[in-house]
Amino acid sequence: MTKRKLWIQGAIVTAVILIGWAVFVSSKQIERNHRIQAEVSALVTEAAKIRRENETLAEKINYYASSDFREQEAKRKLGLKKAEETVVVIKPAPEQGKEESSQTDGMKETAQSDRRDDEANYKKWWRLFF
């Protein structure tokens, strides 16, 4: 009987050791799976962010390649206009004390600009730089 008792105790100890080892290995595997899952979710979030940035950049590229953008930049930076457009410049209202002198100045400028329109282009450039 002692032999049988000893054998049962040995089997129980072995079973406890095997169960403990299985629990230890399983907990390590669960921890590893958790770390991998956290890394995957971080990468998915980063991929979504990069996808949004790519979409934004694609929209900007399409806008910059459009004729509307080119036209707007030509108007803003180069002062160009379409053939059928008319450019209107609105000057701020003059102050009350300067109304009379500014009206006469405006008339002088109009007369000079009419005369300048008839001038050759090289004379206009000469006057601009010198």
C-alpha positions in Angstrom: 0.0 0.0 0.0 2.8 2.4 0.7 4.0 1.8 -2.8 0.7 2.6 -4.2 0.4 5.7 -2.0 3.8 6.8 -3.1 2.9 6.3 -6.7 -0.4 8.4 -6.3 1.5 11.2 -4.6 4.1 11.2 -7.4 1.3 11.3 -10.0 -0.4 14.2 -8.2 2.9 16.2 -7.9 3.7 15.5 -11.6 0.1 16.6 -12.6 0.5 19.8 -10.5 3.8 20.5 -12.1 2.4 19.9 -15.6 -0.6 22.1 -14.9 1.6 24.9 -13.5 3.9 24.7 -16.5 0.8 24.8 -18.9 -0.6 27.8 -17.1 2.8 29.6 -17.2 3.3 28.9 -21.0 -0.3 29.9 -21.7 0.1 33.2 -19.7 3.2 34.0 -21.7 1.4 33.3 -24.9 -1.6 35.5 -23.9 0.8 38.3 -23.0 2.6 38.0 -26.3 -0.7 38.0 -28.2 -1.8 41.1 -26.3 1.4 42.9 -27.3 1.1 41.9 -30.9 -2.6 43.1 -30.9 -1.6 46.5 -29.5 1.1 46.9 -32.1 -1.3 45.9 -34.9 -3.9 48.4 -33.7 -1.2 51.1 -33.6 -0.1 50.3 -37.1 -3.7 50.3 -38.3 -4.2 53.8 -36.8 -1.0 55.0 -38.4 -2.1 53.5 -41.8 -5.4 55.3 -41.5 -3.6 58.6 -40.7 -1.3 58.2 -43.7 -4.2 57.3 -45.9 -6.0 60.6 -44.9 -2.8 62.5 -45.5 -2.5 60.9 -49.0 -6.1 61.8 -49.8 -5.4 65.4 -48.7 -2.3 65.6 -50.8 -4.1 64.1 -53.8 -6.8 66.8 -53.4 -4.1 69.5 -53.2 -2.4 68.1 -56.3 -5.6 68.1 -58.2 -6.4 71.6 -57.2 -2.9 72.9 -58.1 -3.1 71.2 -61.4 -6.5 72.8 -62.2 -6.9 75.7 -64.5 -8.8 77.6 -61.8 -5.7 77.7 -59.6 -3.4 78.7 -62.5 -5.8 81.5 -63.5 -6.0 82.7 -59.9 -2.2 82.7 -59.4 -1.7 84.4 -62.8 -4.0 87.2 -61.6 -2.6 87.4 -58.1 1.1 87.2 -58.8 1.5 88.4 -62.4 -1.4 90.8 -62.7 -2.8 89.1 -65.8 -6.4 89.0 -66.9 -8.6 87.3 -69.4 -9.3 89.0 -72.7 -13.0 89.5 -71.9 -12.4 90.7 -68.3 -12.2 94.3 -67.2 -10.0 95.2 -64.2 -11.5 97.8 -61.8 -9.3 99.4 -59.1 -11.2 100.9 -56.3 -9.2 103.5 -54.3 -10.1 104.3 -50.7 -12.2 107.4 -50.2 -10.1 110.6 -49.7 -10.2 112.4 -46.4 -12.4 115.5 -46.2 -9.7 118.1 -46.2 -8.0 116.6 -49.2 -11.0 116.1 -51.4 -10.5 119.1 -53.7 -6.8 118.5 -54.2 -7.2 114.8 -54.8 -10.0 115.4 -57.3 -7.6 117.6 -59.4 -4.8 115.1 -58.9 -7.2 112.4 -60.1 -8.0 114.4 -63.2 -4.3 115.0 -63.9 -3.6 111.3 -63.5 -6.4 110.4 -65.8 -5.1 112.8 -68.4 -1.5 111.5 -68.0 -2.7 107.8 -68.2 -4.7 108.6 -71.4 -1.5 110.1 -72.9 0.6 107.2 -71.7 -1.7 104.7 -73.3 -0.7 106.1 -76.7 3.0 105.9 -75.9 5.3 103.2 -77.1 5.9 100.3 -74.7 9.6 100.9 -74.5 9.0 104.5 -73.3 6.7 103.2 -70.6 9.4 100.8 -69.4 12.1 103.6 -69.6 9.9 105.8 -67.4 9.2 103.0 -65.0 12.9 102.2 -64.3 14.4 105.7 -64.8 
